[in-house]
């Protein structure tokens, strides 16, 4: 469930490999070991007394000798250690509880999800972390027989960590970009299996940004798989490879794109193929305008096909665009830098003046060129975006890839899980390990696992 639609995703979306998940295929081995140990102890009917235990410092007056350790019931909290995080992946973690909780008896799996009490936040919630354990905010709380869900800790933590990290990284990029659109380009830098979850995390982050700032950009993903969980569809630009297929003639490739790709797909042209972004951007704009103007004059509904939405600058950091005079500093000279963007913006805004046009066409051309947006990509991260924004560089859209996947000291969103209470004779007692204690989160709400 996201906070934006009030509906939890179900296993119809995730299609979990539940059979192998139940057997520990995706779990750290020590969880498989403890499940085996507790199951054997339960079969024997052993109590704590059989292990020489009858007291615990936290419960000095209680005789615990009759507690059936194999069936011990616990309260477990799942939380992150990133100071601020946009939470995502909760629904998939809950689906794991729904289809993975249980035990094997005589070789057959007996589901026990109905015996679990579960509370969780919704995807899109935010959580904070303070090293002071009194302020930990769990995003999932599970109460029940430990051996029924112990195997699920690893995959649950994995999906929470990955998806929340992507969502939070995207959110930080959007903040740096001051709400400008962000093209989501990490698909080529990771295994294809993660695209659906990553694209969902991106969508959650965009929606969270819009909620927090009362305004924001549309979602812009590059693959259909990235939209699988939420109904999005991939878009894209005219690629370098496509330009190569037309023998390096960028404007010809763009016109072919415009002719054959549905008009609702934004026409975004890469213009750095020959390392002369200014000249290429102007040539593309002129070629598209001529087709658009002719179709407009005919009253042709296909005129929309030739509306140039944007040009994209993607100059390699190993190159200095020919329009950028050298200053002797690669940060200022090479790749997509502020001077290059300003050069392209000025050239586009003034391009129509050198075209031989009627007064009516000239007015239309001036508007056409001015409306062409500039997409920048290649090596962008929050720091570089803040640099651009601080200089008021006329970049309209940022393309982000690798930095979204970053997992360093600042972006680490690792989730962990702790048992914080145990149930003895129907009562719950704090029994967390040193440095841990039960936490609270006002966003937690009861979960009906049966609906998943």
VOGU-3710 file (C-alpha; in Angstrom, 3 decimals, decimal comma):
1> xxxxxxxxxx> 0,000/0,000/0,000  1,324/3,406/-0,812  0,205/6,526/0,965  -0,906/7,834/-2,421  -3,603/5,304/-3,289  -4,357/3,335/-0,119  -4,067/0,005/-1,943  -1,435/-2,592/-1,158  0,273/-4,473/-3,956  -0,318/-8,220/-3,851
11> xxxxxxxxxx> 1,549/-11,304/-4,935  -0,241/-11,054/-8,260  2,276/-8,280/-8,897  5,346/-9,859/-7,297  4,915/-13,539/-8,292  7,167/-14,720/-5,480  9,174/-17,907/-5,738  7,368/-18,994/-2,585  8,300/-22,672/-2,676  12,026/-22,024/-2,505
21> xxxxxxxxxx> 11,533/-19,088/-0,144  9,803/-21,404/2,326  12,790/-23,741/2,250  15,369/-21,024/2,875  16,808/-20,731/-0,616  17,022/-16,948/-0,234  17,913/-16,914/3,464  21,181/-16,615/5,330  22,075/-20,117/6,464  21,984/-19,328/10,161
31> xxxxxxxxxx> 18,257/-18,671/9,898  17,749/-22,072/8,322  19,752/-23,574/11,176  17,708/-21,932/13,927  14,450/-22,988/12,270  15,693/-26,565/12,147  16,807/-26,429/15,791  13,570/-24,919/17,086  11,487/-27,335/15,017  13,335/-30,336/16,435
41> xxxxxxxxxx> 12,972/-28,982/19,960  9,241/-28,488/19,382  8,927/-32,065/18,173  10,587/-33,261/21,368  8,319/-31,074/23,489  11,352/-29,682/25,289  11,129/-26,693/27,629  13,697/-24,233/28,922  14,130/-26,461/31,930  15,590/-29,128/29,633
51> xxxxxxxxxx> 18,358/-26,651/28,821  18,974/-25,740/32,450  17,131/-22,405/32,210  14,459/-21,126/34,554  15,228/-17,432/35,093  16,092/-14,329/33,107  17,448/-11,023/34,486  14,604/-9,139/32,829  12,058/-11,358/34,600  13,667/-12,118/37,963
61> xxxxxxxxxx> 10,461/-13,245/39,637  9,196/-15,474/36,870  9,777/-19,200/36,685  10,439/-19,822/33,014  11,268/-23,489/33,235  8,028/-24,588/31,512  8,371/-22,285/28,491  8,323/-24,299/25,246  11,354/-22,790/23,550  10,611/-24,467/20,214
71> xxxxxxxxxx> 7,373/-22,524/19,989  8,659/-19,261/21,440  6,631/-16,243/20,315  8,458/-12,993/19,622  7,967/-9,414/18,512  10,326/-8,382/15,730  10,927/-4,861/14,405  12,257/-3,996/10,933  13,897/-0,583/10,576  16,554/1,314/8,634
81> xxxxxxxxxx> 19,688/3,051/9,837  19,630/5,903/7,320  18,966/9,227/9,061  16,130/9,967/6,637  14,546/7,486/4,240  11,574/7,259/1,902  10,221/3,790/2,600  9,412/1,410/-0,244  9,261/-2,355/-0,660  6,935/-2,867/2,307
91> xxxxxxxxxx> 4,210/-4,580/0,292  6,586/-7,142/-1,152  8,002/-7,851/2,298  4,449/-8,390/3,563  3,707/-10,731/0,658  6,689/-12,776/1,798  5,068/-13,152/5,211  1,758/-14,088/3,623  3,162/-16,819/1,384  6,302/-17,826/3,265
101> xxxxxxxxxx> 5,309/-18,001/6,931  4,719/-21,516/8,196  6,402/-24,833/8,869  6,912/-28,211/7,258  5,197/-31,188/8,841  5,725/-34,641/7,372  7,164/-33,043/4,260  4,181/-30,775/3,649  4,152/-27,039/4,208  1,583/-25,754/6,676
111> xxxxxxxxxx> 1,019/-21,984/6,328  0,671/-20,088/9,598  0,316/-16,510/8,416  -3,089/-16,349/10,095  -1,389/-16,693/13,478  0,829/-13,650/12,901  -0,022/-10,167/14,063  1,513/-7,676/11,648  1,668/-3,905/11,511  3,382/-1,910/8,773
121> xxxxxxxxxx> 3,703/1,529/7,282  2,667/2,222/3,711  5,123/2,645/0,875  5,894/6,316/0,523  6,064/6,938/4,261  9,228/8,533/5,575  11,242/7,314/8,512  14,144/8,674/10,496  16,934/7,005/12,411  18,714/8,224/15,488
131> xxxxxxxxxx> 21,671/6,315/16,965  19,818/6,678/20,259  17,863/3,420/20,259  14,953/5,049/22,081  13,958/6,727/18,819  14,080/3,835/16,360  11,068/3,804/14,035  10,054/0,306/12,881  8,384/0,137/9,478  7,165/-3,438/10,023
141> xxxxxxxxxx> 6,304/-5,105/13,333  5,645/-8,856/13,423  4,392/-10,834/16,408  4,154/-14,600/16,306  5,955/-17,902/16,619  9,512/-17,166/15,622  10,274/-20,330/13,703  7,337/-19,640/11,388  8,905/-16,524/9,867  12,599/-16,629/10,808
151> xxxxxxxxxx> 13,586/-17,718/7,278  11,987/-14,611/5,808  14,190/-12,055/7,563  16,875/-12,056/4,855  14,651/-11,521/1,787  12,417/-9,069/3,664  15,386/-6,950/4,685  16,766/-7,192/1,168  13,702/-5,801/-0,568  13,224/-3,068/2,051
161> xxxxxxxxxx> 16,867/-2,024/1,796  17,142/-1,979/-1,972  13,807/-0,375/-2,746  14,004/2,242/0,016  17,568/3,146/-0,989  16,528/3,771/-4,592  13,483/5,761/-3,475  15,513/7,887/-1,074  18,306/8,488/-3,579  15,764/9,630/-6,172
171> xxxxxxxxxx> 14,122/11,891/-3,606  17,491/13,512/-2,836  18,092/14,048/-6,567  14,697/15,707/-6,928  15,495/18,008/-4,017  18,814/18,945/-5,624  17,047/19,550/-8,950  14,442/21,744/-7,259  11,651/19,617/-8,629  12,754/19,538/-12,261
181> xxxxxxxxxx> 12,034/16,268/-14,112  14,518/13,446/-13,670  14,953/10,820/-16,382  15,463/7,453/-14,680  18,360/5,723/-16,458  19,870/3,065/-14,113  18,551/0,013/-15,980  21,746/-0,539/-17,965  23,880/-0,536/-14,828  22,286/-3,425/-12,962
191> xxxxxxxxxx> 20,649/-6,824/-13,422  17,378/-6,721/-15,319  15,584/-8,556/-12,502  15,612/-5,423/-10,328  14,047/-3,067/-12,866  10,455/-3,447/-11,668  11,295/-2,765/-8,027  13,651/0,089/-8,913  11,108/1,748/-11,184  8,470/1,422/-8,492
201> xxxxxxxxxx> 10,820/3,029/-5,971  11,402/5,894/-8,403  7,660/6,442/-8,794  7,177/6,406/-5,016  9,939/9,006/-4,629  8,436/11,310/-7,250  5,012/11,093/-5,610  6,530/11,727/-2,168  8,331/14,792/-3,480  5,114/16,139/-4,988
211> xxxxxxxxxx> 3,331/15,535/-1,668  6,003/17,309/0,367  6,513/20,273/-1,952  2,973/20,560/-3,384  4,448/20,419/-6,879  6,853/18,321/-8,845  7,760/16,591/-12,067  6,142/13,764/-14,011  7,643/10,282/-13,913  10,045/9,530/-16,768
221> xxxxxxxxxx> 11,324/5,950/-16,971  13,338/4,246/-19,691  11,996/0,655/-19,693  8,545/-0,868/-19,537  9,747/-3,193/-16,780  10,363/-0,188/-14,542  6,663/0,579/-14,736  5,480/-2,978/-14,155  4,319/-2,530/-10,548  2,510/0,759/-11,071
231> xxxxxxxxxx> 1,431/0,862/-14,709  4,113/3,142/-16,134  5,585/2,844/-19,612  9,127/3,418/-20,781  10,010/6,373/-22,932  13,351/7,356/-24,344  15,491/9,538/-26,518  16,992/9,074/-29,966  20,062/7,042/-29,057  23,643/7,249/-30,276
241> xxxxxxxxxx> 23,206/3,819/-31,854  20,153/5,023/-33,775  22,151/7,971/-35,096  24,919/5,594/-36,163  22,342/3,549/-38,077  21,680/6,688/-40,136  25,412/7,138/-40,788  25,806/9,769/-38,089  23,152/12,099/-39,492  21,391/13,107/-36,276
251> xxxxxxxxxx> 18,606/15,135/-37,865  17,737/12,258/-40,226  17,529/9,838/-37,280  15,333/12,262/-35,370  12,987/12,718/-38,317  12,675/8,948/-38,660  11,913/8,709/-34,950  9,280/11,405/-35,316  7,715/9,671/-38,296  7,326/6,215/-36,824
261> xxxxxxxxxx> 7,133/6,570/-33,024  3,689/7,429/-31,579  3,305/11,200/-31,158  2,631/10,963/-27,419  6,270/9,909/-26,905  8,367/13,064/-26,339  10,876/13,717/-29,127  14,228/14,014/-27,358  17,294/14,149/-29,587  20,855/13,367/-28,519
271> xxxxxxxxxx> 23,003/16,069/-30,094  26,572/15,239/-29,022  27,296/12,513/-31,580  29,893/14,638/-33,410  30,934/16,565/-30,280  29,361/19,694/-31,730  26,199/19,982/-29,679  25,370/23,569/-30,629  25,467/23,014/-34,381  23,650/19,661/-34,146
281> xxxxxxxxxx> 20,938/21,037/-31,880  20,242/23,859/-34,331  20,154/21,522/-37,329  17,750/19,163/-35,565  15,523/22,030/-34,504  15,384/23,372/-38,059  14,640/19,980/-39,595  11,834/19,325/-37,121  10,394/22,825/-37,444  10,243/22,603/-41,225
291> xxxxxxxxxx> 8,268/19,362/-41,030  6,058/20,695/-38,234  5,326/23,975/-40,020  4,515/22,289/-43,322  2,148/19,851/-41,603  0,566/22,679/-39,637  -0,073/24,673/-42,769  -1,746/21,650/-44,342  -3,864/21,124/-41,248  -2,271/17,691/-40,933
301> xxxxxxxxxx> -2,887/16,002/-37,592  0,602/14,509/-37,843  2,089/17,928/-37,098  2,386/16,847/-33,434  4,890/14,201/-34,504  7,408/16,894/-35,343  7,228/18,916/-32,168  10,780/18,739/-30,769  10,420/18,278/-27,031  14,083/18,457/-26,047
311> xxxxxxxxxx> 17,692/18,021/-27,011  19,893/15,927/-24,779  23,521/16,703/-23,975  25,548/13,639/-23,043  29,129/14,650/-23,828  31,749/12,272/-22,434  33,951/13,547/-19,625  36,880/12,603/-21,876  35,817/15,227/-24,437  35,423/19,006/-24,631
321> xxxxxxxxxx> 32,585/20,097/-26,883  33,818/22,228/-29,744  31,626/25,121/-28,599  33,373/25,343/-25,208  36,605/27,390/-25,142  39,283/25,680/-23,021  40,020/26,997/-19,562  42,457/24,264/-18,623  40,190/22,667/-16,039  38,462/19,422/-17,012
331> xxxxxxxxxx> 35,623/20,105/-14,592  34,900/23,324/-16,452  35,882/22,148/-19,945  34,912/18,520/-20,438  31,648/16,668/-20,464  28,314/18,354/-19,913  29,197/21,592/-18,160  27,383/24,872/-17,495  29,006/26,709/-20,412  27,902/24,045/-22,872
341> xxxxxxxxxx> 24,310/24,243/-21,677  24,265/28,039/-21,930  25,746/27,827/-25,437  23,073/25,404/-26,603  20,268/27,413/-25,000  21,385/30,636/-26,637  21,848/28,950/-30,009  18,371/27,434/-29,929  16,725/30,673/-28,871  18,405/32,570/-31,702
351> xxxxxxxxxx> 18,429/29,862/-34,410  15,252/30,986/-36,178  16,747/34,402/-36,938  19,029/32,925/-39,630  16,232/30,980/-41,330  14,508/32,474/-44,371  10,910/32,613/-43,207  7,745/34,617/-43,650  6,742/36,846/-40,755  4,120/34,342/-39,651
361> xxxxxxxxxx> 6,556/31,401/-39,862  9,279/33,374/-38,090  7,003/34,057/-35,146  6,103/30,362/-34,978  9,755/29,354/-35,313  10,831/31,639/-32,468  8,268/30,013/-30,186  9,139/26,518/-31,477  12,838/26,931/-30,687  12,307/28,624/-27,348
371> xxxxxxxxxx> 10,098/25,754/-26,199  12,760/23,096/-26,879  13,986/21,874/-23,507  17,520/20,811/-22,608  18,201/17,444/-21,013  21,609/16,927/-19,412  23,039/13,520/-18,565  26,339/11,788/-17,926  27,902/11,777/-14,473  25,162/13,688/-12,708
381> xxxxxxxxxx> 24,579/13,238/-8,991  23,022/15,479/-6,324  26,251/17,455/-5,870  26,633/18,211/-9,574  22,958/19,058/-9,886  23,195/21,468/-6,956  26,169/23,090/-8,713  24,123/23,568/-11,884  21,097/24,850/-10,010  23,204/27,228/-7,942
391> xxxxxxxxxx> 24,514/28,761/-11,168  21,010/28,874/-12,675  22,154/26,786/-15,625  19,251/26,498/-18,107  18,977/22,714/-17,832  15,336/21,610/-17,797  15,650/17,866/-17,176  18,351/15,764/-15,531  19,180/12,244/-16,676  20,398/10,102/-13,770
401> xxxxxxxxxx> 21,795/6,584/-13,865  24,631/5,276/-11,726  24,234/7,740/-8,874  20,743/6,383/-8,162  22,360/3,047/-7,277  24,937/4,588/-4,946  25,365/2,841/-1,602  28,019/4,741/0,317  28,325/6,310/3,752  25,759/8,987/2,946
411> xxxxxxxxxx> 23,269/6,827/1,022  23,437/3,545/2,967  19,852/2,554/3,719  20,502/-0,895/5,182  17,548/-2,324/7,071  17,943/-4,587/10,036  15,565/-6,572/12,233  15,596/-7,245/15,954  13,569/-9,316/18,352  12,607/-6,852/21,057
421> xxxxxxxxxx> 9,996/-8,764/23,063  9,060/-12,355/23,882  5,748/-13,740/25,015  5,606/-15,714/28,233  2,330/-17,094/29,548  0,364/-14,685/27,394  2,278/-11,570/28,441  4,889/-9,643/26,455  8,250/-8,804/28,026  11,102/-6,640/26,779
431> xxxxxxxxxx> 14,079/-8,878/26,171  16,061/-7,166/23,398  19,813/-7,497/23,150  22,035/-4,767/24,532  21,630/-1,499/22,680  18,179/-2,406/21,376  14,696/-1,752/22,653  11,171/-1,588/21,262  10,500/1,430/19,068  7,338/3,191/18,041
441> xxxxxxxxxx> 6,103/4,609/14,770  2,754/6,416/14,504  2,514/5,389/10,834  2,236/1,679/11,665  -1,171/0,180/10,950  -2,596/-3,359/11,161  -2,143/-5,506/8,065  -4,566/-8,113/6,762  -2,168/-10,613/5,235  -5,098/-12,527/3,810
451> xx> -5,743/-9,710/1,365  -2,307/-10,116/-0,169
//
